[in-house]
Every structure is written in C-alpha cells, then in structure tokens.
Amino acid sequence: MPMIQLIYASSPFDFHEGALVSILTVSRGCNERDGITGALICRGDLFLQLLEGPEELVDAAYQRIERDRRHLDVRLLSRRPVTERLFPGWAMRNDPARSWMWSQDEVNAGAIERATGAEAVAIFERLARESV
C-alpha cells in the first residue's frame, strides 16, 4: 500500500487541556492500530497536524477529523507520497505552540489560507530535527 504524508490546519472548538488530552488519547490509539505516525502542534487558535502512513488509512483518519466537531475550518495544506516518515517513532507527537510559527495575529490575518504545502512541510521538517 502506498504511503502518504498529509498536513492540515484547523481551528479548535472549545479548546482546553482536557480536550487536548482526549484528542491525543483517541488519535494515538487509532494511529497505532492503523500504522499512522505524526505530530500535532496545538494552541488556542490553531491545530496543525501531520499524519503519515498507508494512503487509505491516512485518508480515512483525515475524513474522521473533518467530521469531528472539535475541529473548525479544516483546511488541507499538503498531501504527498513519501517513502520515509518524519516521525517514525510517534503515534502522535504533541508539541506546544512554536514561537517561530505564525503568531495569533498572523493566523487571524489569514496566514493559514495563504500557507503553501511547502511551508507546512518545512514546519514539520524543522520540528522533526528538534530534540524531544
């Protein structure tokens, strides 16, 4: 089965620590079952997530996310075939907001709508190079 990498952004609905814990618990369980790895960058105004693994299973996970009421304005930023994973040891790495990413003002001014797939990939490539 071909492997893909998918990156999306969304706005969290009713974001709080309990919601994040719930999302991480469920996604890690599903991802381990489906052979999906990835990373989630989250803050009060933004979810930015990378999923990588078998094409059909990553697409199915993304479809579940699109229907999840905790995600508003889900926007696909990148979907591409890959031969290697950026986060091979992580069913779902959780990272806080990054100071080198878009500010809340930039997000409010449309940074997500203007983001290119290459820009989204570069964010996660940088994150993968950082120590945990």
Phi, psi and omega per residue, in radians:
M1 nan 2.261 3.128
P2 -1.071 2.586 3.128
M3 -1.820 2.436 3.093
I4 -2.231 2.882 3.011
Q5 -2.175 2.272 -3.092
L6 -2.243 2.355 3.094
I7 -2.218 2.308 3.074
Y8 -2.348 2.836 3.012
A9 -2.193 2.610 3.035
S10 -2.653 2.930 3.034
S11 -1.761 2.249 3.137
P12 -1.265 2.491 3.033
F13 -1.733 2.189 3.093
D14 0.953 0.945 -3.085
F15 -1.257 2.296 3.011
H16 -2.795 2.932 -3.063
E17 -0.999 -0.678 3.128
G18 -1.101 -0.686 3.106
A19 -1.126 -0.725 3.134
L20 -1.109 -0.790 3.121
V21 -1.033 -0.749 3.127
S22 -1.094 -0.811 3.132
I23 -1.051 -0.804 -3.108
L24 -1.143 -0.717 -3.135
T25 -1.090 -0.853 -3.119
V26 -1.168 -0.815 -3.079
S27 -1.155 -0.659 3.118
R28 -1.116 -0.736 3.112
G29 -1.096 -0.833 3.124
C30 -1.134 -0.729 -3.107
N31 -1.152 -0.722 3.086
E32 -1.069 -0.754 3.114
R33 -1.054 -0.699 -3.012
D34 -1.680 0.006 -3.133
G35 1.250 0.529 3.134
I36 -1.777 2.430 3.019
T37 -2.153 2.962 3.127
G38 2.877 -2.900 -3.118
A39 -2.584 2.604 3.107
L40 -2.202 2.159 3.001
I41 -1.857 2.193 -3.066
C42 -2.400 2.627 2.997
R43 -2.754 3.109 -3.024
G44 -1.020 -0.439 -3.090
D45 -1.959 0.030 -2.983
L46 -2.756 2.351 2.822
F47 -1.945 2.284 3.029
L48 -2.270 2.046 -3.001
Q49 -2.301 2.460 3.022
L50 -1.985 2.280 3.045
L51 -2.117 2.428 3.118
E52 -2.500 2.453 -3.137
G53 2.726 -2.798 -3.125
P54 -1.003 2.312 -3.014
E55 -0.897 -0.911 -3.090
E56 -1.083 -0.659 -3.086
L57 -1.341 -0.632 3.063
V58 -1.163 -0.762 3.104
D59 -1.060 -0.699 3.116
A60 -1.140 -0.698 3.102
A61 -1.105 -0.742 3.126
Y62 -1.110 -0.679 3.093
Q63 -1.106 -0.659 3.075
R64 -1.121 -0.719 3.132
I65 -1.101 -0.733 3.125
E66 -1.045 -0.525 -3.141
R67 -1.561 -0.208 -3.071
D68 -1.281 2.137 -3.080
R69 -1.221 -0.163 3.072
R70 -1.371 -0.160 3.128
H71 -1.978 2.177 3.064
L72 -1.938 2.607 3.052
D73 0.904 0.899 3.118
V74 -1.154 2.255 -3.088
R75 -2.317 2.113 3.083
L76 -1.295 2.159 -3.129
L77 -1.777 -0.574 -3.110
S78 -2.745 2.462 3.016
R79 -2.576 2.013 -3.062
R80 -2.598 2.653 3.050
P81 -1.245 2.523 3.093
V82 -2.412 2.759 3.074
T83 -1.917 -0.301 3.110
E84 -2.304 2.635 3.122
R85 -1.606 2.529 3.013
L86 -1.369 -0.532 -3.063
F87 -2.219 1.070 -3.018
P88 -1.089 -0.461 -3.092
G89 -1.716 0.180 -3.019
W90 -2.160 1.996 3.004
A91 -1.122 -0.565 2.990
M92 -2.968 1.754 3.078
R93 -1.290 2.404 3.138
N94 -1.956 2.182 3.128
D95 -2.291 2.493 3.098
P96 -1.280 3.081 3.091
A97 -0.959 2.522 -3.124
R98 -1.842 2.304 -3.124
S99 -1.184 -0.402 -3.135
W100 -1.554 0.031 3.062
M101 -1.607 -2.998 3.116
W102 -1.080 2.435 3.030
S103 -1.345 2.924 3.091
Q104 -1.076 -0.662 3.097
D105 -1.099 -0.697 3.113
E106 -1.151 -0.696 3.084
V107 -1.087 -0.807 3.130
N108 -1.077 -0.513 -3.126
A109 -1.530 0.080 3.036
G110 1.795 0.356 -3.125
A111 -1.024 -0.664 -3.127
I112 -1.165 -0.755 -3.126
E113 -1.115 -0.529 -3.127
R114 -1.602 -0.173 -3.066
A115 -1.114 2.409 3.062
T116 -1.629 2.827 3.070
G117 -1.044 -0.712 -3.141
A118 -1.095 -0.669 3.111
E119 -1.127 -0.748 3.124
A120 -1.119 -0.768 3.113
V121 -1.064 -0.740 -3.124
A122 -1.068 -0.620 3.098
I123 -1.047 -0.822 -3.101
F124 -1.320 -0.535 3.040
E125 -1.096 -0.721 3.100
R126 -1.130 -0.761 3.126
L127 -1.063 -0.713 -3.126
A128 -1.128 -0.506 3.129
R129 -1.358 -0.366 -3.132
E130 -1.286 2.585 3.061
S131 -1.284 2.711 -3.086
V132 -1.494 nan nan
